[in-house]
Amino acid sequence: MNRSEYRKITHDLRDLGEACGKHRVYRLMKAESLCAQRGYGRRPRHGAGQPAAVAPNRLQRQFEPTSPNQA
């Protein structure tokens, strides 16, 4: 068990209004084989690899077609 785990749990319990000491929390967590969650893994980045392909500008900023389905 990491030393700071039971301290974090002790602070969380005190914030919830429970009266307990860090040694008692350590002893109870050790007896039940409990561990605090240490964090989350990193997600892979999407920036690596080849850049995204840019679509050609077919409208040339002319958004008012003369008839339907002609743009």
C-alpha positions in Angstrom: 0.0 0.0 0.0 1.3 3.4 -0.9 1.9 5.7 2.0 -0.2 8.6 0.7 -3.3 6.5 -0.2 -4.6 6.2 3.3 -4.0 9.9 3.9 -6.1 10.8 0.9 -8.9 8.5 2.1 -8.6 10.0 5.6 -9.1 13.5 4.2 -12.0 12.4 2.1 -13.7 10.8 5.2 -13.1 14.0 7.2 -14.7 16.1 4.5 -17.7 13.8 4.7 -18.0 14.4 8.4 -16.5 11.1 9.7 -14.2 11.3 12.7 -11.2 9.0 12.1 -7.5 9.1 12.3 -5.0 8.2 9.5 -3.6 5.2 11.5 -7.1 3.7 11.9 -7.8 4.2 8.2 -4.4 2.6 7.4 -5.1 -0.4 9.6 -8.6 -1.0 8.3 -7.6 -0.6 4.6 -4.7 -3.1 5.2 -7.0 -5.6 6.9 -9.4 -5.5 3.9 -6.7 -5.3 1.3 -8.1 -2.0 -0.1 -6.2 0.4 -2.3 -7.0 3.9 -3.4 -7.4 4.6 -7.1 -4.1 6.0 -8.3 -5.2 7.8 -11.5 -6.1 7.1 -15.0 -4.1 6.0 -18.0 -3.3 8.4 -20.8 -5.3 8.2 -24.0 -3.4 8.0 -27.3 -2.9 11.2 -29.1 -4.3 11.6 -32.6 -1.8 14.2 -33.7 0.8 11.8 -34.8 0.9 10.3 -38.3 -0.1 11.9 -41.6 -2.1 15.1 -41.7 -5.7 15.0 -42.7 -6.5 15.5 -46.4 -8.2 18.9 -47.2 -11.2 18.6 -49.4 -11.1 20.7 -52.6 -13.1 24.0 -52.6 -15.6 23.2 -55.3 -18.1 26.0 -54.6 -15.5 28.8 -54.6 -17.7 30.5 -51.9 -20.7 30.8 -54.3 -23.4 29.5 -52.1 -26.4 30.7 -54.2 -26.9 28.2 -57.0 -28.9 29.1 -60.1 -31.1 26.0 -59.9 -31.5 23.0 -57.5 -28.7 20.3 -57.6 -26.4 22.5 -59.6 -23.8 23.4 -57.0 
